[in-house]
Amino acid sequence: MYRNFLKRLIDIVLSGTALLILSPLLIPVIIGLVLTGEHYVFYFQKRIGYRNRPFDIWKFATMLKASPNLPGGIHTTRNDPRLMPMGGFLRKTKINEIPQLVNILKGDMSIVGPRPLVDRTFDPYPDHVKANIYNVRPGLTGIGSVVFRDEERLLSETRLDKAVYYATHISPYKGELELWYQKHLSLYTDLMLIFLTAWVVFFPESGLTYRVFRDLPGKPEVLKNE
């Protein structure tokens, strides 16, 4: 019942309520984006969604419009030179993700689920992950987002090509985490992931996630050492 009905009902109630509450607080962000950088507020991008169907995701603009064609491509690093003046702050605090509440209200996304990816970051997943990962709606947050809270740091510090490092080290483990989520999908799991999303913002080095979910797939050695 939770997976098929209650989860969607909670998404509608919480996303609608959050939009009402946060709307006045987001006015300074909107004004700041209009007055800085390239003077645009929202960024829309085609992502892979429920049942592998594409949809347009909403975000606050943080990067230069030409960033996919500049050095770095689709992977963003810490202190990326393509960030607009407010971009670093919005990404670090995850405020740039708040417009996705509109996607949740529309039914494109859920509050908790696997992050929706573009084709080039979806393709490195193993075939069994690609076939199953979006059997649930993609989420504003999820186990992959929590565990890889420092993904931009990992990409900044690796000596490998960023696309190669993502495809060979990050993507396989993230895929297994998301399949774990589907097997353990419940109200408790979702509530704990919402809590942990806020927790790792303030305590990014915390290992609480692995203490709360003791049966998570083990982190590969190469990621433990990063």
N, C-alpha and C positions, 0 to 999 in steps of 0.2 A: 504493500500500500504506500509506503513512504516513497519508493523509487518512482512509482507511476502516477501518484496524485499529490501526496502531501508535499513533496519536494518542490513541485511546480507552484503550488499554492503559497508556500513560504517565500519562494522567489518573487512572486508578484507582490505580496504584502510588504516584504522587506525592501525591495528595490523601489517601489512606489513611495513608501514612507521615507526612505533615505533621500530620494530626489527632492521631496518636499522640504525636508529638514536642511539639506545641504545647499539648496539653490541659493539662498542669500549669502552663504559663506564662500561660494565660488565666484561671486562677482569680482573680488580683487584679482583672482586668477585670470578671469576673462579680460579684464582691463589691462593687466600686466602683459598678457600675450598680444593684445592689440597694439600696445605701445612699444613693444620690444621685438627683437628678432625680425622675422619676415611678416609680422603683423597679421597672422592668421591664428585662429583659436582652436579649431577642431581638425583632427587628422583622421581620414577614413582609409581603411585598408582592407583588401579582400583576404579573408581568413577561411580556413577549413573548419566546418562546424558539424552539427549533429548529423550522424549518418554520412559523414564526409561530404556534406553539401556546403558550398561556399556562402558566405555572408559578409557584409561590410561591418567591420568593428569600429566603434567610436573611441577616440582618445583625445586628450588635450595634446596639442602640437608641442613637441619637445625638440625635434630635429629639423635641420635645414631640408627644404623640399627636395633638393637634389641629392640628399644623403645616400640613397641606395646606389647611386652612380659614382660616389666619391670613394676614396680609399677606406676600407672597413666594410663596405657593402652592407649586408643586412644585419651583421652582428655589431652590437653596440658595446663599447668598452667603457670603463670608468674614466671620467674626465675626457670623454670623446670630443675631439675638436669640432665635430659637426653639431654638437648640442647648441641650442639657442640659449640666450642669457638665463631664462628661467628653467631650461630643460633639465639641468642636473638636479635641482631641488625637486622638481615635480616627479622625476623618475625615482629618486632616492626615497621619497615619502610615499610613492605610489599614487599621488594625487592625480597623475596623468591618466590613471585607469578609471577614475570615478565616472566619466561619461558612459562607461560600459553598463552602468545601471539602466540606461535606455535599452541596450541590447538584451538585458535580462528581462525587463518589462515586456519587450516585444516577443520574447521566447527564443531568441537566437542563442542565448547563453543561460547559465545558471550561476548562482552565487559561488558554488563549489563545484569543481570539475577540472578536467585537463585543460591547460591553456590552449586556446585556438591558435594554430600556427599558419604561417605562409607556406606555400609549396616547398620552398627551398630548405626550410627547417623541418618540414614534415617528411620529406623524401628520405633522409638518413635513417628513419626508424626502420627496424626489422619488419618484414612483411606481416608477421603475426600481430605486431603492435598496430601497424597502419590499418589492419582489417578490423580491429576491435576498440581502439582507443576512444573513438567518438560514438560508441554505442550509448553514451550518455552525453548530455549537452556540455559543451566546453564551459569553463568556469572563469569567474573573476579572480579566484584564487583556487589553490588545490595543493595536493601533496608535492607535485613537482615544483610549484612556485615556492613553497615553504623550504624544501630541501635545497633548492638552487636559488635561494635568496641572494647569494653572492655570485651569480653566474657572470655578471659583467666583470667582476674582479678576476674570476678564473680566466676569462677570455683576454683580459688585459695583461695577465702575468705569464701566460703560456708562451713558450718559444716556438711552438708549432704554428703553422698556418691556422688561423681562427676557425675557418670552415672545417678543416681536417680535425682539429681538436674537438669541435662540437660534435661532428659526425662519429668519431671513434670513441670518445669518452663520455661526453655529456648525454647525447641522445639515447644510447642504449639503456643507460641506467634510468634516465627520466621515463622512458617508455615502460620499463618494468614497474616503476613506482605507480604510474597511472593505471596499469592493469591491476596492481595490488588494490588501488582505490576502488575499482569496480567490484572486486570480490568482497570488499569490506564496506560497501556503501550503506550507510545508515545515518539516522539523525545524529547519533553520538559522534560518528566520524566527521560529519560535516560541521557540527558545533565545535569540535576540537580543532579542526583545520582553520575555522574562522578565528578562534582564539590564538592559535599558533601563528597565523598570518600577522596579527598585531604584535605578538610577542617578539618575533624575529626582527621586526622593525627596530625595536628598542634594544634587543639583545641578539645581534646577528651571529655571534659566535656560540650561542647556546646550543647544547645538545638535547634540549628538552623534547624535540620531535621524536627522537629515537627512544626516549624513555616512555613517552606516551604511547607510541605505536611500536611495541617491542618486536613485532614480527615483520617489520619492513624488510624488503630485500637489502642484503648487505651492500654497503658502499664499496665500490672497487678500490683497490689499493692506490691506483693512480690518483683518484679523487681524494682519498684520505690524506695524501701527502701534499695536496695543494694548499 
